[in-house]
Amino acid sequence: MDSKPKYRTAIFYKDYFEKFFIKQSKKVKAKIIWTIELIEELERVPETYLKHIESTKGLYEIRVKQGRDIFRIFCFFDKGHLIIVTSGFHKKTQKTPKKEIDRALKIMEEYENENK
């Protein structure tokens, strides 16, 4: 088994993401795992997979597309290499709903308060 070098490590903060993940189909779960592993292994991650959320301080979305379905998983970096995965949702509109961004920012703030 060849193990590729990792540029980042994704960790899931509490069970916020897990609650979303367990509800997904087998295909969607596989695509989410594939995308997260890709982000860990690529030195430069294309915006197709990881994009900074405008007007936020350090919030990113992991972008997953499975067939016609689009999913977004929020995350942020800690100490540069660690990706803290906060929450996810099934995207049904062009714009990311503000309530989803606010929720992710709240989780990020909670994490930062605990890890000072």
DSSP file (Angstrom, degrees, kcal/mol; ACC not computed):
  #  RESIDUE AA STRUCTURE BP1 BP2  ACC     N-H-->O    O-->H-N    N-H-->O    O-->H-N    TCO  KAPPA ALPHA  PHI   PSI    X-CA   Y-CA   Z-CA
    1    1 A M              0   0    0      0, 0.0     2,-0.5     0, 0.0     0, 0.0   0.000 360.0 360.0 360.0 119.4    0.0    0.0    0.0
    2    2 A D        -     0   0    0      1,-0.0     2,-0.6     0, 0.0     0, 0.0  -0.756 360.0-154.1 -90.9 129.1    1.6    3.3   -1.1
    3    3 A S        -     0   0    0     -2,-0.5     3,-0.1     3,-0.0    -1,-0.0  -0.895   8.9-142.2-107.1 125.5    0.8    6.2    1.2
    4    4 A K        -     0   0    0     -2,-0.6     2,-0.1     1,-0.1     0, 0.0  -0.447  30.2 -97.0 -78.3 152.7    0.9    9.6   -0.4
    5    5 A P        -     0   0    0      0, 0.0     2,-0.5     0, 0.0    -1,-0.1  -0.446  38.8-135.2 -67.5 144.9    2.3   12.5    1.6
    6    6 A K        -     0   0    0      1,-0.1    35,-0.2    -2,-0.1     3,-0.1  -0.868  21.4-173.8-104.9 135.4   -0.4   14.6    3.2
    7    7 A Y  S    S+     0   0    0     33,-3.2     2,-0.3    -2,-0.5    34,-0.2   0.677  78.1  16.8 -93.5 -23.1   -0.4   18.3    3.1
    8    8 A R        -     0   0    0     32,-1.6     2,-0.4    74,-0.0    74,-0.2  -0.944  65.2-141.8-142.8 161.7   -3.4   18.6    5.4
    9    9 A T  E     -a   82   0A   0     72,-2.2    74,-3.1    -2,-0.3     2,-0.5  -0.994  16.1-145.8-128.3 126.8   -5.3   16.5    7.8
   10   10 A A  E     +a   83   0A   0     -2,-0.4     2,-0.4    72,-0.2    74,-0.2  -0.769  19.6 179.2 -91.5 131.1   -9.0   16.7    8.1
   11   11 A I  E     -a   84   0A   0     72,-3.2    74,-3.1    -2,-0.5     2,-0.6  -0.971  25.6-126.9-127.7 150.1  -10.6   16.2   11.5
   12   12 A F  E     -a   85   0A   0     -2,-0.4     2,-0.6    72,-0.2    74,-0.1  -0.831  19.9-137.5 -98.8 126.3  -14.3   16.4   12.4
   13   13 A Y    >>  -     0   0    0     72,-2.0     3,-0.9    -2,-0.6     4,-0.5  -0.727  62.3 -45.6 -87.7 121.1  -15.2   18.7   15.2
   14   14 A K  T 34 S-     0   0    0     -2,-0.6     4,-0.2     1,-0.2     3,-0.1  -0.178  97.9 -57.0  50.8-145.4  -17.7   17.2   17.6
   15   15 A D  T 3> S+     0   0    0      1,-0.1     4,-2.1     2,-0.1    -1,-0.2   0.231 102.7 107.9-114.6  16.7  -20.6   15.5   15.7
   16   16 A Y  H <> S+     0   0    0     -3,-0.9     4,-0.9     1,-0.2    72,-0.3   0.942  88.6  36.7 -57.9 -50.1  -21.9   18.3   13.6
   17   17 A F  H >X S+     0   0    0     -4,-0.5     4,-2.9    68,-0.3     3,-0.5   0.901 112.3  59.3 -70.2 -40.9  -20.6   16.9   10.3
   18   18 A E  H 3> S+     0   0    0      1,-0.3     4,-2.6    -4,-0.2     5,-0.2   0.869  99.4  57.6 -57.1 -39.7  -21.3   13.3   11.3
   19   19 A K  H 3< S+     0   0    0     -4,-2.1     4,-0.4     1,-0.2    -1,-0.3   0.876 113.1  40.8 -59.7 -37.8  -25.0   14.1   11.7
   20   20 A F  H X< S+     0   0    0     -4,-0.9     3,-0.9    -3,-0.5     4,-0.4   0.924 114.0  53.2 -72.6 -46.6  -25.1   15.3    8.1
   21   21 A F  H >< S+     0   0    0     -4,-2.9     3,-1.8     1,-0.2    -2,-0.2   0.887 101.8  56.3 -60.4 -45.5  -22.8   12.5    6.7
   22   22 A I  T 3< S+     0   0    0     -4,-2.6    -1,-0.2     1,-0.3    -2,-0.1   0.715 101.5  59.1 -65.5 -19.0  -24.8    9.6    8.1
   23   23 A K  T <  S+     0   0    0     -3,-0.9    -1,-0.3    -4,-0.4    -2,-0.2   0.595  89.3  97.0 -82.4 -10.8  -27.9   10.7    6.3
   24   24 A Q  S <  S-     0   0    0     -3,-1.8    -3,-0.0    -4,-0.4     2,-0.0  -0.363  80.3-102.3 -83.6 159.4  -26.3   10.6    2.9
   25   25 A S     >  -     0   0    0      1,-0.1     4,-2.7    -2,-0.1     5,-0.2  -0.247  36.6-104.0 -70.6 165.1  -26.5    7.8    0.3
   26   26 A K  H  > S+     0   0    0      1,-0.2     4,-2.2     2,-0.2     5,-0.1   0.892 122.2  50.7 -57.6 -42.2  -23.6    5.4   -0.1
   27   27 A K  H  > S+     0   0    0      2,-0.2     4,-2.1     1,-0.2    -1,-0.2   0.908 111.4  47.0 -63.5 -43.7  -22.5    7.1   -3.4
   28   28 A V  H  > S+     0   0    0      2,-0.2     4,-2.6     1,-0.2    -2,-0.2   0.921 111.1  51.5 -66.7 -43.9  -22.6   10.6   -1.8
   29   29 A K  H  X S+     0   0    0     -4,-2.7     4,-2.5     1,-0.2    -2,-0.2   0.921 110.2  49.8 -57.6 -44.4  -20.6    9.3    1.3
   30   30 A A  H  X S+     0   0    0     -4,-2.2     4,-2.5     1,-0.2    -1,-0.2   0.900 111.6  48.1 -62.0 -41.4  -18.0    7.8   -1.1
   31   31 A K  H  X S+     0   0    0     -4,-2.1     4,-2.5     2,-0.2    -1,-0.2   0.879 110.8  51.0 -68.5 -38.2  -17.7   11.1   -3.0
   32   32 A I  H  X S+     0   0    0     -4,-2.6     4,-2.5     2,-0.2    -2,-0.2   0.939 112.5  46.1 -63.1 -47.0  -17.4   13.1    0.2
   33   33 A I  H  X S+     0   0    0     -4,-2.5     4,-2.5     1,-0.2     5,-0.2   0.924 112.6  50.8 -61.8 -45.1  -14.6   10.8    1.5
   34   34 A W  H  X S+     0   0    0     -4,-2.5     4,-2.1    -5,-0.2    -1,-0.2   0.919 111.9  47.5 -58.3 -45.1  -12.8   10.9   -1.9
   35   35 A T  H  X S+     0   0    0     -4,-2.5     4,-2.2     2,-0.2    -2,-0.2   0.912 111.6  49.1 -65.7 -43.6  -13.0   14.8   -2.0
   36   36 A I  H  X S+     0   0    0     -4,-2.5     4,-1.9     1,-0.2    -1,-0.2   0.911 111.8  49.5 -63.2 -41.9  -11.7   15.1    1.6
   37   37 A E  H  X S+     0   0    0     -4,-2.5     4,-1.8     1,-0.2    -1,-0.2   0.894 109.2  52.7 -63.7 -39.0   -8.8   12.7    0.8
   38   38 A L  H  X S+     0   0    0     -4,-2.1     4,-2.3     1,-0.2    -2,-0.2   0.921 108.3  50.1 -60.7 -45.0   -8.0   14.7   -2.3
   39   39 A I  H  < S+     0   0    0     -4,-2.2    -1,-0.2     1,-0.2    -2,-0.2   0.855 110.8  50.3 -63.2 -35.8   -7.8   17.9   -0.3
   40   40 A E  H  < S+     0   0    0     -4,-1.9   -33,-3.2    -5,-0.2   -32,-1.6   0.856 117.2  40.0 -68.3 -34.2   -5.5   16.3    2.2
   41   41 A E  H  < S+     0   0    0     -4,-1.8     2,-0.4   -35,-0.2    -2,-0.2   0.717  95.8  83.2 -94.4 -23.1   -3.2   15.0   -0.5
   42   42 A L     <  -     0   0    0     -4,-2.3     3,-0.2     1,-0.2   -35,-0.1  -0.675  60.9-153.1 -87.1 134.2   -2.9   17.9   -3.0
   43   43 A E  S    S+     0   0    0     -2,-0.4     2,-0.6     1,-0.3    -1,-0.2   0.937  93.7  31.4 -67.1 -45.3   -0.5   20.6   -2.3
   44   44 A R  S    S-     0   0    0     -3,-0.1    -1,-0.3     0, 0.0    -3,-0.0  -0.948  83.3-154.4-116.0 112.9   -2.6   23.1   -4.3
   45   45 A V        -     0   0    0     -2,-0.6     5,-0.1    -3,-0.2    -6,-0.1  -0.745  17.6-124.4 -90.9 123.9   -6.3   22.4   -4.1
   46   46 A P    >>  -     0   0    0      0, 0.0     3,-2.1     0, 0.0     4,-1.7  -0.300  20.8-117.2 -63.6 150.1   -8.4   23.6   -7.1
   47   47 A E  T 34 S+     0   0    0      1,-0.3    16,-0.1     2,-0.2    -2,-0.0   0.694 109.5  78.2 -61.0 -18.5  -11.3   25.9   -6.2
   48   48 A T  T 34 S+     0   0    0      1,-0.2    -1,-0.3     2,-0.1     3,-0.1   0.830 110.8  23.4 -56.7 -31.2  -13.5   23.2   -7.7
   49   49 A Y  T <4 S+     0   0    0     -3,-2.1    14,-2.5     1,-0.3     2,-0.4   0.713 132.6  26.9-109.5 -28.6  -13.0   21.3   -4.4
   50   50 A L  E  <  +B   62   0A   0     -4,-1.7     2,-0.4    12,-0.2    -1,-0.3  -0.959  65.2 171.0-144.4 120.8  -12.1   23.9   -1.8
   51   51 A K  E     -B   61   0A   0     10,-2.3    10,-2.8    -2,-0.4     2,-0.2  -0.990  32.6-119.9-137.2 137.5  -13.2   27.6   -1.9
   52   52 A H  E     -B   60   0A   0     -2,-0.4     2,-0.6     8,-0.2     8,-0.3  -0.505  32.6-121.7 -70.3 138.8  -12.9   30.4    0.6
   53   53 A I    >   -     0   0    0      6,-3.1     3,-1.2    -2,-0.2     6,-0.3  -0.747  32.9-116.5 -85.0 120.2  -16.3   31.9    1.5
   54   54 A E  T 3  S+     0   0    0     -2,-0.6     3,-0.1     1,-0.2    -1,-0.1  -0.149  93.2  18.1 -56.1 149.4  -16.3   35.5    0.7
   55   55 A S  T 3  S+     0   0    0      1,-0.2     2,-0.3     0, 0.0    -1,-0.2   0.684 103.1 106.1  59.3  23.3  -16.7   38.1    3.5
   56   56 A T  S <  S-     0   0    0     -3,-1.2     2,-1.1     3,-0.2    -1,-0.2  -0.918  74.5-120.3-122.8 157.4  -15.7   35.5    6.1
   57   57 A K  S    S-     0   0    0     -2,-0.3    -3,-0.1     1,-0.2    -5,-0.0  -0.759  89.6 -27.4 -98.1  90.1  -12.5   35.3    8.1
   58   58 A G  S    S+     0   0    0     -2,-1.1    19,-0.5     1,-0.3     2,-0.5   0.601  92.3 138.5  87.2  11.9  -11.1   31.8    7.2
   59   59 A L        -     0   0    0     -6,-0.3    -6,-3.1    17,-0.1     2,-0.3  -0.792  27.3-178.2 -93.1 133.7  -14.3   29.8    6.4
   60   60 A Y  E     -BC  52  75A   0     15,-3.2    15,-2.4    -2,-0.5     2,-0.4  -0.841  19.0-138.3-123.4 160.2  -14.0   27.5    3.5
   61   61 A E  E     -BC  51  74A   0    -10,-2.8   -10,-2.3    -2,-0.3     2,-0.5  -0.985   8.8-143.3-121.5 134.4  -16.4   25.2    1.7
   62   62 A I  E     -BC  50  73A   0     11,-3.8    11,-2.0    -2,-0.4     2,-0.6  -0.825  25.6-143.0 -88.2 127.2  -15.5   21.7    0.5
   63   63 A R  E     + C   0  72A   0    -14,-2.5     2,-0.5    -2,-0.5     9,-0.2  -0.837  21.9 179.2-104.6 121.4  -17.4   21.3   -2.8
   64   64 A V  E     - C   0  71A   0      7,-2.5     7,-3.3    -2,-0.6     2,-0.5  -0.973   6.7-173.1-124.4 129.3  -18.9   17.9   -3.6
   65   65 A K  E     + C   0  70A   0     -2,-0.5     2,-0.5     5,-0.2     5,-0.2  -0.985   5.3 176.7-123.7 126.7  -20.9   17.1   -6.7
   66   66 A Q  E >   - C   0  69A   0      3,-2.7     3,-2.1    -2,-0.5     2,-0.3  -0.928  67.2 -52.1-130.1 107.0  -22.5   13.7   -7.1
   67   67 A G  T 3  S-     0   0    0     -2,-0.5     0, 0.0     1,-0.3     0, 0.0  -0.510 122.1 -22.1  63.3-124.9  -24.6   13.4  -10.2
   68   68 A R  T 3  S+     0   0    0     -2,-0.3     2,-0.3    -3,-0.1    -1,-0.3   0.547 118.9 100.4 -90.9  -8.8  -26.9   16.4  -10.2
   69   69 A D  E <   -C   66   0A   0     -3,-2.1    -3,-2.7    21,-0.0     2,-0.4  -0.582  55.5-160.5 -85.0 139.3  -26.6   16.9   -6.5
   70   70 A I  E     -CD  65  91A   0     21,-0.6    21,-3.0    -2,-0.3     2,-0.4  -0.966   8.1-173.7-119.7 132.3  -24.4   19.5   -5.0
   71   71 A F  E     -CD  64  90A   0     -7,-3.3    -7,-2.5    -2,-0.4     2,-0.4  -0.929   8.7-157.3-124.1 148.7  -23.2   19.4   -1.4
   72   72 A R  E     -CD  63  89A   0     17,-2.5    17,-2.3    -2,-0.4     2,-0.5  -0.991   4.4-170.1-126.4 135.3  -21.2   21.8    0.6
   73   73 A I  E     -CD  62  88A   0    -11,-2.0   -11,-3.8    -2,-0.4    15,-0.3  -0.989  18.2-139.3-125.3 122.5  -19.1   21.0    3.7
   74   74 A F  E     +C   61   0A   0     13,-3.2    12,-2.6    -2,-0.5    13,-0.5  -0.546  32.1 154.1 -84.7 146.3  -17.8   23.9    5.8
   75   75 A C  E     -CD  60  85A   0    -15,-2.4   -15,-3.2    10,-0.3     2,-0.3  -0.965  21.3-161.1-157.4 170.0  -14.3   23.8    7.2
   76   76 A F  E     - D   0  84A   0      8,-1.3     8,-3.4    -2,-0.3     2,-0.3  -0.957  26.3-103.8-151.4 167.3  -11.5   26.0    8.4
   77   77 A F  E     - D   0  83A   0    -19,-0.5     2,-0.4    -2,-0.3     6,-0.2  -0.722  22.1-168.1 -99.8 146.2   -7.8   25.7    9.0
   78   78 A D  E >> S- D   0  82A   0      4,-2.2     4,-1.7    -2,-0.3     3,-0.5  -0.996  80.1  -6.0-130.7 126.9   -6.1   25.5   12.4
   79   79 A K  T 34 S-     0   0    0     -2,-0.4     2,-1.2     1,-0.2    -1,-0.1   0.804 116.5 -80.9  57.4  31.1   -2.3   25.8   12.5
   80   80 A G  T 34 S+     0   0    0      1,-0.2    -1,-0.2     2,-0.2    -3,-0.0  -0.064 126.5  51.1  78.5 -38.4   -2.2   25.9    8.7
   81   81 A H  T <4 S+     0   0    0     -2,-1.2   -72,-2.2    -3,-0.5     2,-0.5   0.599  85.9  85.4-112.4 -12.7   -2.4   22.2    8.0
   82   82 A L  E  <  -aD   9  78A   0     -4,-1.7    -4,-2.2   -74,-0.2     2,-0.6  -0.796  60.4-154.5 -97.9 126.0   -5.3   20.9   10.0
   83   83 A I  E     -aD  10  77A   0    -74,-3.1   -72,-3.2    -2,-0.5     2,-0.8  -0.875   5.1-155.9 -99.5 122.8   -8.8   21.2    8.4
   84   84 A I  E     -aD  11  76A   0     -8,-3.4    -8,-1.3    -2,-0.6     2,-0.5  -0.869   9.6-150.5 -98.9 112.9  -11.5   21.4   11.0
   85   85 A V  E     +aD  12  75A   0    -74,-3.1   -72,-2.0    -2,-0.8   -68,-0.3  -0.717  21.3 172.2 -87.5 125.8  -14.7   20.1    9.3
   86   86 A T  E     -     0   0A   0    -12,-2.6     2,-0.3    -2,-0.5   -69,-0.3   0.915  49.1 -29.2-100.0 -61.6  -17.8   21.8   10.8
   87   87 A S  E     -     0   0A   0    -13,-0.5   -13,-3.2   -71,-0.1    -1,-0.3  -0.952  47.4-149.8-155.8 167.7  -21.0   21.0    9.0
   88   88 A G  E     - D   0  73A   0    -72,-0.3     2,-0.3    -2,-0.3   -15,-0.2  -0.946   9.0-176.9-142.8 163.9  -22.5   20.2    5.7
   89   89 A F  E     - D   0  72A   0    -17,-2.3   -17,-2.5    -2,-0.3     2,-0.6  -0.988  35.3-103.2-157.1 161.1  -25.7   20.6    3.7
   90   90 A H  E     - D   0  71A   0     -2,-0.3     2,-0.5   -19,-0.2   -19,-0.3  -0.791  40.9-136.4 -86.9 119.1  -27.3   19.6    0.4
   91   91 A K  E     + D   0  70A   0    -21,-3.0   -21,-0.6    -2,-0.6     5,-0.1  -0.668  35.4 162.1 -86.2 123.5  -27.2   22.7   -1.9
   92   92 A K        +     0   0    0     -2,-0.5     2,-0.3     3,-0.2    -1,-0.1   0.503  58.4  52.1-117.0  -9.1  -30.4   23.4   -3.7
   93   93 A T  S    S-     0   0    0      2,-0.2     0, 0.0     1,-0.1     0, 0.0  -0.805  84.6-110.3-125.7 167.9  -29.9   27.1   -4.8
   94   94 A Q  S    S+     0   0    0     -2,-0.3     2,-0.3     2,-0.1    -1,-0.1   0.913 101.7  56.6 -61.8 -45.3  -27.3   29.1   -6.5
   95   95 A K  S    S-     0   0    0      1,-0.1    -2,-0.2    -3,-0.0    -3,-0.2  -0.676  93.0-112.5 -93.2 143.6  -26.3   31.0   -3.4
   96   96 A T        -     0   0    0     -2,-0.3     5,-0.1     1,-0.1    -2,-0.1  -0.603  45.0-107.2 -70.5 124.3  -25.1   29.4   -0.2
   97   97 A P    >>  -     0   0    0      0, 0.0     4,-1.6     0, 0.0     3,-0.8  -0.268  18.3-134.1 -57.6 134.9  -27.8   30.1    2.4
   98   98 A K  H 3> S+     0   0    0      1,-0.3     4,-3.1     2,-0.2     5,-0.2   0.850 104.3  59.9 -57.8 -37.3  -26.8   32.6    5.0
   99   99 A K  H 3> S+     0   0    0      1,-0.2     4,-2.0     2,-0.2    -1,-0.3   0.847 104.2  50.6 -63.6 -32.3  -28.1   30.5    7.8
  100  100 A E  H <> S+     0   0    0     -3,-0.8     4,-2.2     2,-0.2    -1,-0.2   0.908 112.3  46.1 -69.7 -41.6  -25.7   27.7    6.8
  101  101 A I  H  X S+     0   0    0     -4,-1.6     4,-2.6     2,-0.2    -2,-0.2   0.928 112.6  50.5 -65.0 -45.2  -22.8   30.1    6.8
  102  102 A D  H  X S+     0   0    0     -4,-3.1     4,-2.1     1,-0.2    -2,-0.2   0.900 109.8  50.8 -59.6 -41.4  -23.8   31.5   10.1
  103  103 A R  H  X S+     0   0    0     -4,-2.0     4,-2.1    -5,-0.2    -1,-0.2   0.931 111.3  47.5 -61.6 -46.2  -24.1   28.0   11.6
  104  104 A A  H  X S+     0   0    0     -4,-2.2     4,-2.4     1,-0.2    -2,-0.2   0.893 111.1  51.4 -63.5 -40.0  -20.6   27.1   10.4
  105  105 A L  H  X S+     0   0    0     -4,-2.6     4,-2.3     2,-0.2    -1,-0.2   0.873 108.5  52.0 -64.9 -36.6  -19.2   30.4   11.7
  106  106 A K  H  X S+     0   0    0     -4,-2.1     4,-2.3     2,-0.2    -2,-0.2   0.909 110.6  47.4 -64.2 -43.1  -20.8   29.7   15.1
  107  107 A I  H  X S+     0   0    0     -4,-2.1     4,-2.4     2,-0.2    -2,-0.2   0.899 111.1  51.9 -64.8 -41.2  -19.2   26.2   15.2
  108  108 A M  H  X S+     0   0    0     -4,-2.4     4,-2.5     2,-0.2    -2,-0.2   0.909 110.2  48.6 -61.4 -43.4  -15.8   27.8   14.2
  109  109 A E  H  X S+     0   0    0     -4,-2.3     4,-2.4     2,-0.2    -1,-0.2   0.894 109.9  51.8 -63.7 -41.4  -16.1   30.3   17.0
  110  110 A E  H  X S+     0   0    0     -4,-2.3     4,-1.7     2,-0.2    -2,-0.2   0.920 110.7  48.5 -60.3 -45.0  -17.0   27.5   19.5
  111  111 A Y  H  X S+     0   0    0     -4,-2.4     4,-1.5     1,-0.2    -2,-0.2   0.932 111.5  49.2 -60.9 -47.4  -13.9   25.6   18.3
  112  112 A E  H  < S+     0   0    0     -4,-2.5    -1,-0.2     1,-0.2    -2,-0.2   0.871 109.2  52.2 -64.2 -37.3  -11.7   28.6   18.7
  113  113 A N  H >< S+     0   0    0     -4,-2.4     3,-0.6     1,-0.2    -1,-0.2   0.858 112.5  46.2 -65.5 -34.6  -13.0   29.4   22.2
  114  114 A E  H 3< S+     0   0    0     -4,-1.7    -1,-0.2     1,-0.2    -2,-0.2   0.739 115.2  46.6 -77.7 -23.3  -12.2   25.8   23.3
  115  115 A N  T 3<        0   0    0     -4,-1.5    -1,-0.2     1,-0.2    -2,-0.2  -0.082 360.0 360.0-115.5  34.6   -8.8   25.7   21.7
  116  116 A K    <         0   0    0     -3,-0.6    -1,-0.2    -5,-0.0    -2,-0.1   0.457 360.0 360.0 -76.8 360.0   -7.2   29.0   22.9
